[in-house]
Amino acid sequence: MTDPTPTVRYALQSRPAPSQPWQATGPQTSWARRDTALRALAARRQAQPSWEHRLVRRTTTVTETPLTEDDVPTHDLL
């Protein structure tokens, strides 16, 4: 088993009004560097000043566990 390694990405979310749900916006959905994401946030706020925009951090942790032959159902081997 490998140790879980978290990955952090930053993303923008926008909405036209406080009563609306937050949505991912733009062609690039996330950035590894916070400073790059902050520049994108500033550009988005300038491009759409009447909307609300925020930066969110996504932390993903993946744990890999090797399986033995006994762990794999036979129908998955087809």
Secondary structure, 3 states (H helix, E strand, C coil): CCCCEEEEEEEEEEECCCCCCCEECCCCCCECCHHHHHHHHHHHHHHCCCCEEEEEEEEEEECCCCCCHHHCCHHHHC
